[in-house]
């Protein structure tokens, strides 16, 4: 903070420490490996659709519909374990 004993000028404007660098590294890694990531996600969806829905689809659903989708996923899991 400005006026602090150890840093009287405060943080420089636009400085986010290592956050911006970490974000850029993540963006670079994802952009270089898009095909690999896409194939891995498709394979996971094919092998275990309920787990894929719970991990990747459920967090993107609006909050008011999550309980309903969670119940549907649970029902699917129970049907698969019974048969």
N, CA, C and O atoms as a GROMACS GRO file, in nm:
protein
  332
    1UNK      N    1   0.085  -0.118   0.000
    1UNK     CA    2   0.000   0.000   0.000
    1UNK      C    3   0.089   0.125   0.000
    1UNK      O    4   0.199   0.122   0.056
    2UNK      N    5   0.044   0.232  -0.061
    2UNK     CA    6   0.122   0.355  -0.059
    2UNK      C    7   0.143   0.402   0.085
    2UNK      O    8   0.052   0.395   0.168
    3UNK      N    9   0.263   0.449   0.112
    3UNK     CA   10   0.294   0.500   0.244
    3UNK      C   11   0.341   0.395   0.341
    3UNK      O   12   0.376   0.427   0.454
    4UNK      N   13   0.341   0.269   0.299
    4UNK     CA   14   0.388   0.163   0.388
    4UNK      C   15   0.537   0.182   0.414
    4UNK      O   16   0.608   0.237   0.329
    5UNK      N   17   0.582   0.139   0.524
    5UNK     CA   18   0.720   0.161   0.566
    5UNK      C   19   0.819   0.098   0.468
    5UNK      O   20   0.921   0.159   0.436
    6UNK      N   21   0.792  -0.022   0.421
    6UNK     CA   22   0.886  -0.092   0.334
    6UNK      C   23   0.873  -0.053   0.188
    6UNK      O   24   0.965  -0.077   0.109
    7UNK      N   25   0.760   0.005   0.149
    7UNK     CA   26   0.738   0.042   0.009
    7UNK      C   27   0.661   0.174   0.004
    7UNK      O   28   0.539   0.172  -0.016
    8UNK      N   29   0.728   0.285   0.023
    8UNK     CA   30   0.657   0.412   0.034
    8UNK      C   31   0.586   0.454  -0.093
    8UNK      O   32   0.491   0.533  -0.086
    9UNK      N   33   0.626   0.404  -0.209
    9UNK     CA   34   0.561   0.441  -0.335
    9UNK      C   35   0.447   0.348  -0.373
    9UNK      O   36   0.374   0.376  -0.467
   10UNK      N   37   0.433   0.239  -0.304
   10UNK     CA   38   0.328   0.142  -0.338
   10UNK      C   39   0.368   0.058  -0.458
   10UNK      O   40   0.477   0.073  -0.513
   11UNK      N   41   0.279  -0.028  -0.498
   11UNK     CA   42   0.302  -0.115  -0.612
   11UNK      C   43   0.292  -0.033  -0.741
   11UNK      O   44   0.203   0.051  -0.753
   12UNK      N   45   0.382  -0.056  -0.837
   12UNK     CA   46   0.374   0.017  -0.963
   12UNK      C   47   0.242  -0.013  -1.035
   12UNK      O   48   0.190  -0.124  -1.027
   13UNK      N   49   0.190   0.086  -1.105
   13UNK     CA   50   0.064   0.069  -1.179
   13UNK      C   51   0.083  -0.038  -1.285
   13UNK      O   52   0.183  -0.038  -1.357
   14UNK      N   53  -0.013  -0.129  -1.294
   14UNK     CA   54  -0.007  -0.236  -1.394
   14UNK      C   55   0.077  -0.355  -1.352
   14UNK      O   56   0.093  -0.449  -1.430
   15UNK      N   57   0.130  -0.352  -1.234
   15UNK     CA   58   0.214  -0.462  -1.186
   15UNK      C   59   0.129  -0.562  -1.110
   15UNK      O   60   0.062  -0.526  -1.013
   16UNK      N   61   0.130  -0.686  -1.152
   16UNK     CA   62   0.054  -0.790  -1.085
   16UNK      C   63   0.145  -0.899  -1.031
   16UNK      O   64   0.100  -1.010  -1.005
   17UNK      N   65   0.271  -0.868  -1.016
   17UNK     CA   66   0.364  -0.968  -0.967
   17UNK      C   67   0.379  -1.079  -1.069
   17UNK      O   68   0.392  -1.053  -1.188
   18UNK      N   69   0.377  -1.202  -1.023
   18UNK     CA   70   0.394  -1.316  -1.112
   18UNK      C   71   0.266  -1.364  -1.174
   18UNK      O   72   0.268  -1.456  -1.256
   19UNK      N   73   0.152  -1.304  -1.139
   19UNK     CA   74   0.024  -1.351  -1.190
   19UNK      C   75   0.016  -1.339  -1.342
   19UNK      O   76  -0.024  -1.434  -1.410
   20UNK      N   77   0.053  -1.226  -1.394
   20UNK     CA   78   0.047  -1.206  -1.540
   20UNK      C   79   0.139  -1.305  -1.612
   20UNK      O   80   0.101  -1.360  -1.715
   21UNK      N   81   0.258  -1.327  -1.560
   21UNK     CA   82   0.352  -1.421  -1.621
   21UNK      C   83   0.296  -1.564  -1.614
   21UNK      O   84   0.308  -1.639  -1.711
   22UNK      N   85   0.237  -1.601  -1.503
   22UNK     CA   86   0.179  -1.735  -1.490
   22UNK      C   87   0.063  -1.754  -1.586
   22UNK      O   88   0.049  -1.860  -1.646
   23UNK      N   89  -0.020  -1.652  -1.601
   23UNK     CA   90  -0.131  -1.660  -1.697
   23UNK      C   91  -0.078  -1.677  -1.839
   23UNK      O   92  -0.132  -1.757  -1.916
   24UNK      N   93   0.025  -1.602  -1.874
   24UNK     CA   94   0.080  -1.612  -2.008
   24UNK      C   95   0.140  -1.750  -2.034
   24UNK      O   96   0.125  -1.804  -2.143
   25UNK      N   97   0.207  -1.807  -1.935
   25UNK     CA   98   0.262  -1.942  -1.949
   25UNK      C   99   0.150  -2.043  -1.971
   25UNK      O  100   0.161  -2.130  -2.058
   26UNK      N  101   0.043  -2.031  -1.894
   26UNK     CA  102  -0.070  -2.122  -1.910
   26UNK      C  103  -0.132  -2.110  -2.049
   26UNK      O  104  -0.163  -2.211  -2.112
   27UNK      N  105  -0.150  -1.988  -2.096
   27UNK     CA  106  -0.206  -1.965  -2.230
   27UNK      C  107  -0.115  -2.026  -2.336
   27UNK      O  108  -0.164  -2.088  -2.431
   28UNK      N  109   0.016  -2.009  -2.323
   28UNK     CA  110   0.111  -2.065  -2.419
   28UNK      C  111   0.105  -2.218  -2.422
   28UNK      O  112   0.104  -2.278  -2.529
   29UNK      N  113   0.101  -2.280  -2.304
   29UNK     CA  114   0.097  -2.426  -2.296
   29UNK      C  115  -0.031  -2.480  -2.359
   29UNK      O  116  -0.028  -2.576  -2.435
   30UNK      N  117  -0.143  -2.418  -2.327
   30UNK     CA  118  -0.271  -2.464  -2.381
   30UNK      C  119  -0.276  -2.445  -2.532
   30UNK      O  120  -0.323  -2.533  -2.603
   31UNK      N  121  -0.228  -2.331  -2.581
   31UNK     CA  122  -0.235  -2.306  -2.725
   31UNK      C  123  -0.145  -2.402  -2.803
   31UNK      O  124  -0.179  -2.440  -2.915
   32UNK      N  125  -0.032  -2.442  -2.746
   32UNK     CA  126   0.056  -2.537  -2.814
   32UNK      C  127   0.003  -2.679  -2.812
   32UNK      O  128   0.039  -2.760  -2.898
   33UNK      N  129  -0.081  -2.712  -2.714
   33UNK     CA  130  -0.128  -2.850  -2.697
   33UNK      C  131  -0.277  -2.865  -2.717
   33UNK      O  132  -0.337  -2.955  -2.658
   34UNK      N  133  -0.339  -2.780  -2.797
   34UNK     CA  134  -0.484  -2.784  -2.814
   34UNK      C  135  -0.533  -2.919  -2.865
   34UNK      O  136  -0.630  -2.973  -2.812
   35UNK      N  137  -0.467  -2.974  -2.966
   35UNK     CA  138  -0.512  -3.102  -3.022
   35UNK      C  139  -0.502  -3.214  -2.918
   35UNK      O  140  -0.593  -3.296  -2.907
   36UNK      N  141  -0.393  -3.218  -2.843
   36UNK     CA  142  -0.376  -3.320  -2.740
   36UNK      C  143  -0.484  -3.306  -2.633
   36UNK      O  144  -0.543  -3.406  -2.592
   37UNK      N  145  -0.511  -3.185  -2.588
   37UNK     CA  146  -0.612  -3.161  -2.485
   37UNK      C  147  -0.750  -3.200  -2.537
   37UNK      O  148  -0.829  -3.262  -2.465
   38UNK      N  149  -0.779  -3.162  -2.661
   38UNK     CA  150  -0.909  -3.196  -2.720
   38UNK      C  151  -0.930  -3.349  -2.726
   38UNK      O  152  -1.036  -3.399  -2.690
   39UNK      N  153  -0.826  -3.420  -2.772
   39UNK     CA  154  -0.837  -3.567  -2.781
   39UNK      C  155  -0.853  -3.630  -2.642
   39UNK      O  156  -0.930  -3.724  -2.625
   40UNK      N  157  -0.779  -3.578  -2.545
   40UNK     CA  158  -0.788  -3.632  -2.409
   40UNK      C  159  -0.926  -3.610  -2.350
   40UNK      O  160  -0.981  -3.700  -2.285
   41UNK      N  161  -0.984  -3.492  -2.372
   41UNK     CA  162  -1.119  -3.466  -2.320
   41UNK      C  163  -1.223  -3.552  -2.390
   41UNK      O  164  -1.316  -3.601  -2.326
   42UNK      N  165  -1.209  -3.570  -2.521
   42UNK     CA  166  -1.302  -3.656  -2.594
   42UNK      C  167  -1.292  -3.800  -2.546
   42UNK      O  168  -1.394  -3.868  -2.531
   43UNK      N  169  -1.173  -3.847  -2.523
   43UNK     CA  170  -1.154  -3.983  -2.473
   43UNK      C  171  -1.216  -4.000  -2.334
   43UNK      O  172  -1.280  -4.102  -2.307
   44UNK      N  173  -1.197  -3.901  -2.248
   44UNK     CA  174  -1.256  -3.907  -2.114
   44UNK      C  175  -1.409  -3.907  -2.122
   44UNK      O  176  -1.475  -3.981  -2.049
   45UNK      N  177  -1.465  -3.826  -2.210
   45UNK     CA  178  -1.610  -3.822  -2.227
   45UNK      C  179  -1.663  -3.955  -2.278
   45UNK      O  180  -1.773  -3.998  -2.240
   46UNK      N  181  -1.586  -4.022  -2.364
   46UNK     CA  182  -1.629  -4.151  -2.419
   46UNK      C  183  -1.620  -4.261  -2.313
   46UNK      O  184  -1.710  -4.344  -2.301
   47UNK      N  185  -1.511  -4.261  -2.236
   47UNK     CA  186  -1.490  -4.366  -2.137
   47UNK      C  187  -1.584  -4.354  -2.017
   47UNK      O  188  -1.641  -4.454  -1.973
   48UNK      N  189  -1.601  -4.235  -1.966
   48UNK     CA  190  -1.682  -4.217  -1.845
   48UNK      C  191  -1.762  -4.087  -1.857
   48UNK      O  192  -1.723  -3.984  -1.803
   49UNK      N  193  -1.876  -4.093  -1.927
   49UNK     CA  194  -1.953  -3.971  -1.952
   49UNK      C  195  -2.006  -3.905  -1.825
   49UNK      O  196  -2.015  -3.783  -1.820
   50UNK      N  197  -2.042  -3.981  -1.724
   50UNK     CA  198  -2.095  -3.922  -1.601
   50UNK      C  199  -1.987  -3.841  -1.528
   50UNK      O  200  -2.013  -3.730  -1.483
   51UNK      N  201  -1.868  -3.897  -1.518
   51UNK     CA  202  -1.759  -3.825  -1.453
   51UNK      C  203  -1.721  -3.701  -1.534
   51UNK      O  204  -1.692  -3.596  -1.476
   52UNK      N  205  -1.720  -3.713  -1.667
   52UNK     CA  206  -1.691  -3.598  -1.752
   52UNK      C  207  -1.794  -3.487  -1.730
   52UNK      O  208  -1.759  -3.370  -1.719
   53UNK      N  209  -1.921  -3.525  -1.724
   53UNK     CA  210  -2.027  -3.426  -1.702
   53UNK      C  211  -2.010  -3.359  -1.565
   53UNK      O  212  -2.027  -3.238  -1.553
   54UNK      N  213  -1.978  -3.438  -1.464
   54UNK     CA  214  -1.962  -3.383  -1.329
   54UNK      C  215  -1.842  -3.288  -1.322
   54UNK      O  216  -1.850  -3.185  -1.255
   55UNK      N  217  -1.731  -3.321  -1.387
   55UNK     CA  218  -1.609  -3.242  -1.375
   55UNK      C  219  -1.603  -3.122  -1.469
   55UNK      O  220  -1.550  -3.017  -1.433
   56UNK      N  221  -1.658  -3.136  -1.590
   56UNK     CA  222  -1.638  -3.032  -1.690
   56UNK      C  223  -1.764  -2.958  -1.730
   56UNK      O  224  -1.758  -2.840  -1.763
   57UNK      N  225  -1.878  -3.023  -1.728
   57UNK     CA  226  -2.001  -2.958  -1.772
   57UNK      C  227  -2.073  -2.893  -1.655
   57UNK      O  228  -2.117  -2.778  -1.665
   58UNK      N  229  -2.084  -2.963  -1.544
   58UNK     CA  230  -2.158  -2.911  -1.428
   58UNK      C  231  -2.108  -2.774  -1.381
   58UNK      O  232  -2.191  -2.688  -1.350
   59UNK      N  233  -1.977  -2.750  -1.373
   59UNK     CA  234  -1.932  -2.617  -1.328
   59UNK      C  235  -1.971  -2.503  -1.421
   59UNK      O  236  -1.974  -2.388  -1.379
   60UNK      N  237  -2.002  -2.532  -1.547
   60UNK     CA  238  -2.036  -2.426  -1.642
   60UNK      C  239  -2.186  -2.398  -1.647
   60UNK      O  240  -2.229  -2.301  -1.709
   61UNK      N  241  -2.266  -2.483  -1.583
   61UNK     CA  242  -2.411  -2.468  -1.584
   61UNK      C  243  -2.451  -2.361  -1.483
   61UNK      O  244  -2.395  -2.355  -1.374
   62UNK      N  245  -2.548  -2.276  -1.518
   62UNK     CA  246  -2.595  -2.176  -1.420
   62UNK      C  247  -2.640  -2.243  -1.290
   62UNK      O  248  -2.693  -2.354  -1.289
   63UNK      N  249  -2.617  -2.173  -1.181
   63UNK     CA  250  -2.639  -2.228  -1.048
   63UNK      C  251  -2.780  -2.284  -1.029
   63UNK      O  252  -2.797  -2.387  -0.964
   64UNK      N  253  -2.880  -2.217  -1.083
   64UNK     CA  254  -3.017  -2.262  -1.058
   64UNK      C  255  -3.050  -2.395  -1.126
   64UNK      O  256  -3.150  -2.458  -1.092
   65UNK      N  257  -2.967  -2.439  -1.222
   65UNK     CA  258  -2.991  -2.567  -1.289
   65UNK      C  259  -2.896  -2.678  -1.241
   65UNK      O  260  -2.911  -2.793  -1.282
   66UNK      N  261  -2.801  -2.644  -1.156
   66UNK     CA  262  -2.700  -2.743  -1.116
   66UNK      C  263  -2.758  -2.860  -1.038
   66UNK      O  264  -2.720  -2.974  -1.061
   67UNK      N  265  -2.850  -2.833  -0.947
   67UNK     CA  266  -2.906  -2.942  -0.867
   67UNK      C  267  -2.977  -3.042  -0.957
   67UNK      O  268  -2.964  -3.164  -0.939
   68UNK      N  269  -3.052  -2.992  -1.053
   68UNK     CA  270  -3.124  -3.080  -1.145
   68UNK      C  271  -3.026  -3.163  -1.228
   68UNK      O  272  -3.045  -3.284  -1.243
   69UNK      N  273  -2.922  -3.100  -1.280
   69UNK     CA  274  -2.823  -3.174  -1.359
   69UNK      C  275  -2.747  -3.273  -1.271
   69UNK      O  276  -2.719  -3.385  -1.314
   70UNK      N  277  -2.713  -3.233  -1.149
   70UNK     CA  278  -2.643  -3.323  -1.057
   70UNK      C  279  -2.728  -3.447  -1.030
   70UNK      O  280  -2.675  -3.558  -1.025
   71UNK      N  281  -2.858  -3.428  -1.012
   71UNK     CA  282  -2.948  -3.542  -0.989
   71UNK      C  283  -2.954  -3.632  -1.112
   71UNK      O  284  -2.957  -3.755  -1.098
   72UNK      N  285  -2.954  -3.574  -1.231
   72UNK     CA  286  -2.956  -3.654  -1.353
   72UNK      C  287  -2.827  -3.735  -1.369
   72UNK      O  288  -2.829  -3.851  -1.410
   73UNK      N  289  -2.715  -3.672  -1.337
   73UNK     CA  290  -2.587  -3.743  -1.344
   73UNK      C  291  -2.585  -3.858  -1.244
   73UNK      O  292  -2.541  -3.968  -1.277
   74UNK      N  293  -2.634  -3.833  -1.123
   74UNK     CA  294  -2.639  -3.936  -1.020
   74UNK      C  295  -2.728  -4.053  -1.065
   74UNK      O  296  -2.694  -4.169  -1.044
   75UNK      N  297  -2.841  -4.022  -1.127
   75UNK     CA  298  -2.931  -4.126  -1.178
   75UNK      C  299  -2.862  -4.210  -1.284
   75UNK      O  300  -2.873  -4.333  -1.284
   76UNK      N  301  -2.790  -4.144  -1.374
   76UNK     CA  302  -2.716  -4.217  -1.478
   76UNK      C  303  -2.611  -4.309  -1.418
   76UNK      O  304  -2.593  -4.422  -1.463
   77UNK      N  305  -2.541  -4.260  -1.317
   77UNK     CA  306  -2.439  -4.341  -1.251
   77UNK      C  307  -2.500  -4.464  -1.185
   77UNK      O  308  -2.443  -4.572  -1.189
   78UNK      N  309  -2.617  -4.446  -1.122
   78UNK     CA  310  -2.681  -4.558  -1.056
   78UNK      C  311  -2.730  -4.660  -1.158
   78UNK      O  312  -2.720  -4.780  -1.134
   79UNK      N  313  -2.781  -4.616  -1.272
   79UNK     CA  314  -2.827  -4.708  -1.375
   79UNK      C  315  -2.710  -4.788  -1.430
   79UNK      O  316  -2.722  -4.908  -1.454
   80UNK      N  317  -2.597  -4.723  -1.450
   80UNK     CA  318  -2.479  -4.792  -1.503
   80UNK      C  319  -2.427  -4.894  -1.404
   80UNK      O  320  -2.386  -5.003  -1.444
   81UNK      N  321  -2.426  -4.862  -1.274
   81UNK     CA  322  -2.373  -4.957  -1.176
   81UNK      C  323  -2.467  -5.075  -1.156
   81UNK      O  324  -2.421  -5.184  -1.122
   82UNK      N  325  -2.597  -5.056  -1.178
   82UNK     CA  326  -2.694  -5.164  -1.160
   82UNK      C  327  -2.684  -5.263  -1.274
   82UNK      O  328  -2.694  -5.384  -1.252
   83UNK      N  329  -2.664  -5.215  -1.397
   83UNK     CA  330  -2.662  -5.306  -1.513
   83UNK      C  331  -2.530  -5.367  -1.536
   83UNK      O  332  -2.514  -5.445  -1.630
   0.00000   0.00000   0.00000
